[in-house]
Amino acid sequence: MLEAALYKNPEKITIEWWPSLQDYNEAIQNPRACLNDVELKNSLPYTNAVGLPRTVTGSFASVYRMHCADKDYALRLF
């Protein structure tokens, strides 16, 4: 579920949406569909015992360890 914030402006009220941790976890399971970088599109996230992406959260970010052909990357999402 996406989180929302209401910002009041004398001229209009706008709603801005940002992804939740669950949105990130769902998206990162298919890197080809959600990432733009060519190397990261071909990567796979490290997973836990039940097959869900392992994540470390803190400081307003979620970090995923992604395995590419010959190296690993830390993918930090805010």
C-alpha positions as CSV (number, residue, x, y, z in Angstrom):
1,M,0.0,0.0,0.0
2,L,1.4,3.4,-0.9
3,E,1.7,6.0,1.8
4,A,0.4,9.5,1.2
5,A,1.2,13.0,2.3
6,L,-1.1,16.0,2.0
7,Y,0.5,19.4,1.4
8,K,-1.6,22.4,1.8
9,N,-1.0,25.3,-0.5
10,P,-3.2,28.4,-0.6
11,E,-3.8,27.7,-4.3
12,K,-4.3,24.0,-4.2
13,I,-3.9,20.8,-2.1
14,T,-1.6,18.2,-3.6
15,I,-1.2,14.5,-2.6
16,E,2.2,13.0,-3.0
17,W,2.7,9.2,-2.8
18,W,5.9,7.3,-1.9
19,P,6.5,3.5,-1.8
20,S,6.3,1.5,1.4
21,L,8.8,-1.2,2.4
22,Q,6.3,-3.8,1.1
23,D,6.2,-2.0,-2.3
24,Y,10.0,-2.2,-2.5
25,N,10.1,-5.9,-1.5
26,E,7.5,-6.7,-4.2
27,A,9.3,-4.7,-6.9
28,I,12.8,-5.9,-6.2
29,Q,11.7,-9.5,-6.8
30,N,11.7,-8.7,-10.5
31,P,14.7,-6.4,-11.2
32,R,14.2,-6.5,-15.0
33,A,10.8,-4.7,-14.6
34,C,11.8,-2.2,-11.9
35,L,15.4,-1.2,-12.5
36,N,17.0,1.0,-15.3
37,D,20.6,0.0,-14.9
38,V,21.6,-2.7,-17.4
39,E,23.8,-4.6,-15.1
40,L,21.3,-4.5,-12.2
41,K,18.5,-5.6,-14.5
42,N,20.3,-8.9,-14.8
43,S,20.9,-9.3,-11.1
44,L,19.1,-11.2,-8.4
45,P,18.4,-10.2,-4.8
46,Y,19.7,-12.4,-2.0
47,T,16.8,-14.0,-0.3
48,N,15.8,-15.4,3.1
49,A,14.7,-18.9,4.0
50,V,11.2,-18.4,2.5
51,G,12.5,-16.9,-0.7
52,L,11.8,-13.2,0.0
53,P,14.4,-10.5,-0.6
54,R,16.7,-9.9,2.4
55,T,16.7,-6.2,3.3
56,V,18.4,-4.0,5.9
57,T,16.4,-0.9,6.8
58,G,17.4,2.3,8.6
59,S,18.0,6.0,8.0
60,F,15.0,6.2,5.8
61,A,16.4,3.6,3.4
62,S,16.1,-0.1,2.5
63,V,19.3,-1.8,1.3
64,Y,19.2,-5.0,-0.8
65,R,22.2,-7.1,-1.7
66,M,22.1,-7.8,-5.4
67,H,24.1,-10.6,-7.1
68,C,25.3,-9.9,-10.6
69,A,27.4,-12.2,-12.8
70,D,30.7,-11.7,-11.1
71,K,30.1,-9.2,-8.3
72,D,27.6,-8.0,-5.7
73,Y,26.0,-4.6,-5.3
74,A,24.3,-2.9,-2.4
75,L,21.1,-1.3,-3.8
76,R,19.9,1.5,-1.5
77,L,16.3,2.7,-1.9
78,F,14.9,5.7,-0.2
